[in-house]
Amino acid sequence: MAEEKAVSTATKPQMRGLLNSSIKRNLYVSLVFAGIVGFAFKQFIGTERKKRYAEFYRTYDAEKEFEEMKKKGLFQSC
């Protein structure tokens, strides 16, 4: 009699170390996610901001700004 079993055996649940393995997995996922987001922030925001500051100070004339503020009456001592 060659009868096949219709019921499969279920795997035993992990009872010991479940919290530790869950924390370990979540830690790895969060570190990878933080690294990706940090790199993306640096590339898309930091680099663009550096370019804008460089452009601003390349064309900035402090004397001209001072004279404009002086004409508007923003200084009490001048």
C-alpha positions as YAML, in Angstrom:
chain: A
units: angstrom
residues:
- id: 1
  name: MET
  ca: [0.00, 0.00, 0.00]
- id: 2
  name: ALA
  ca: [1.60, 3.13, -1.19]
- id: 3
  name: GLU
  ca: [-0.57, 5.88, 0.19]
- id: 4
  name: GLU
  ca: [0.63, 9.44, -0.09]
- id: 5
  name: LYS
  ca: [0.17, 11.86, 2.73]
- id: 6
  name: ALA
  ca: [-2.23, 14.65, 1.85]
- id: 7
  name: VAL
  ca: [-1.28, 16.70, 4.88]
- id: 8
  name: SER
  ca: [2.08, 18.44, 4.85]
- id: 9
  name: THR
  ca: [3.98, 19.05, 8.05]
- id: 10
  name: ALA
  ca: [4.08, 22.66, 9.15]
- id: 11
  name: THR
  ca: [7.35, 24.24, 10.15]
- id: 12
  name: LYS
  ca: [7.76, 24.97, 13.82]
- id: 13
  name: PRO
  ca: [7.55, 28.65, 14.79]
- id: 14
  name: GLN
  ca: [10.70, 30.33, 16.00]
- id: 15
  name: MET
  ca: [10.20, 30.81, 19.72]
- id: 16
  name: ARG
  ca: [13.65, 31.78, 20.95]
- id: 17
  name: GLY
  ca: [15.50, 34.82, 19.63]
- id: 18
  name: LEU
  ca: [12.57, 36.12, 17.60]
- id: 19
  name: LEU
  ca: [12.92, 39.67, 18.94]
- id: 20
  name: ASN
  ca: [16.69, 39.68, 18.40]
- id: 21
  name: SER
  ca: [16.40, 38.51, 14.81]
- id: 22
  name: SER
  ca: [13.63, 41.03, 14.13]
- id: 23
  name: ILE
  ca: [15.69, 43.88, 15.60]
- id: 24
  name: LYS
  ca: [18.74, 42.81, 13.62]
- id: 25
  name: ARG
  ca: [16.81, 42.73, 10.35]
- id: 26
  name: ASN
  ca: [15.15, 46.10, 11.05]
- id: 27
  name: LEU
  ca: [18.52, 47.62, 11.93]
- id: 28
  name: TYR
  ca: [20.06, 46.52, 8.64]
- id: 29
  name: VAL
  ca: [17.09, 47.78, 6.64]
- id: 30
  name: SER
  ca: [17.07, 51.13, 8.44]
- id: 31
  name: LEU
  ca: [20.83, 51.63, 7.96]
- id: 32
  name: VAL
  ca: [20.59, 50.91, 4.25]
- id: 33
  name: PHE
  ca: [17.58, 53.21, 3.90]
- id: 34
  name: ALA
  ca: [19.31, 56.01, 5.85]
- id: 35
  name: GLY
  ca: [22.40, 55.68, 3.67]
- id: 36
  name: ILE
  ca: [20.38, 55.89, 0.46]
- id: 37
  name: VAL
  ca: [18.40, 58.90, 1.68]
- id: 38
  name: GLY
  ca: [21.56, 60.65, 2.93]
- id: 39
  name: PHE
  ca: [23.33, 60.14, -0.38]
- id: 40
  name: ALA
  ca: [20.29, 61.34, -2.34]
- id: 41
  name: PHE
  ca: [19.96, 64.43, -0.11]
- id: 42
  name: LYS
  ca: [23.62, 65.28, -0.61]
- id: 43
  name: GLN
  ca: [23.41, 64.89, -4.38]
- id: 44
  name: PHE
  ca: [20.12, 66.65, -5.05]
- id: 45
  name: ILE
  ca: [20.06, 69.33, -2.35]
- id: 46
  name: GLY
  ca: [23.61, 69.85, -1.07]
- id: 47
  name: THR
  ca: [25.31, 70.04, -4.44]
- id: 48
  name: GLU
  ca: [22.65, 72.35, -5.87]
- id: 49
  name: ARG
  ca: [22.92, 74.62, -2.84]
- id: 50
  name: LYS
  ca: [26.71, 74.80, -3.20]
- id: 51
  name: LYS
  ca: [26.32, 75.81, -6.84]
- id: 52
  name: ARG
  ca: [23.85, 78.55, -5.95]
- id: 53
  name: TYR
  ca: [26.11, 79.95, -3.21]
- id: 54
  name: ALA
  ca: [29.12, 79.90, -5.54]
- id: 55
  name: GLU
  ca: [27.17, 81.72, -8.25]
- id: 56
  name: PHE
  ca: [25.87, 84.32, -5.77]
- id: 57
  name: TYR
  ca: [29.30, 85.14, -4.38]
- id: 58
  name: ARG
  ca: [30.91, 85.13, -7.83]
- id: 59
  name: THR
  ca: [28.64, 88.02, -8.89]
- id: 60
  name: TYR
  ca: [28.27, 89.71, -5.47]
- id: 61
  name: ASP
  ca: [29.42, 93.31, -5.08]
- id: 62
  name: ALA
  ca: [29.48, 94.38, -1.43]
- id: 63
  name: GLU
  ca: [30.04, 98.09, -2.18]
- id: 64
  name: LYS
  ca: [27.06, 98.19, -4.52]
- id: 65
  name: GLU
  ca: [24.85, 96.50, -1.90]
- id: 66
  name: PHE
  ca: [26.05, 98.95, 0.76]
- id: 67
  name: GLU
  ca: [25.26, 101.96, -1.41]
- id: 68
  name: GLU
  ca: [21.77, 100.65, -2.20]
- id: 69
  name: MET
  ca: [21.00, 100.09, 1.49]
- id: 70
  name: LYS
  ca: [22.39, 103.51, 2.32]
- id: 71
  name: LYS
  ca: [20.11, 105.13, -0.30]
- id: 72
  name: LYS
  ca: [17.10, 103.34, 1.18]
- id: 73
  name: GLY
  ca: [17.93, 104.74, 4.64]
- id: 74
  name: LEU
  ca: [18.43, 101.41, 6.37]
- id: 75
  name: PHE
  ca: [21.44, 102.63, 8.40]
- id: 76
  name: GLN
  ca: [21.04, 105.04, 11.29]
- id: 77
  name: SER
  ca: [24.74, 105.89, 11.55]
- id: 78
  name: CYS
  ca: [25.39, 106.69, 7.87]
...
